[in-house]
């Protein structure tokens, strides 16, 4: 038997998921963009550079903020109990 809504932590799980969803979409869009840009560069036989310094840094920052927000949310929930 399942517990009533809100007593099993499902709301917290949904908040975690909604916090991480934009980050994961950004990862997917960035990967697709990098793939298309690099494929076009290879087709045109450009010598490079193929690396991107800003993209991974921004994505890592977004992920850290999201995980930090989830941690603070869980911490505040534990403190209230």
Number of C-alpha atoms within 10 A of each C-alpha: 3 6 8 8 9 9 9 11 10 12 12 15 12 11 13 18 13 12 17 18 13 14 19 15 11 14 18 12 12 14 13 12 12 16 12 11 13 17 12 12 15 13 9 9 9 11 8 9 8 12 9 9 8 8 14 12 11 12 16 13 13 18 18 13 15 19 15 12 15 19 13 12 14 14 11 11 11 9 7 7 5
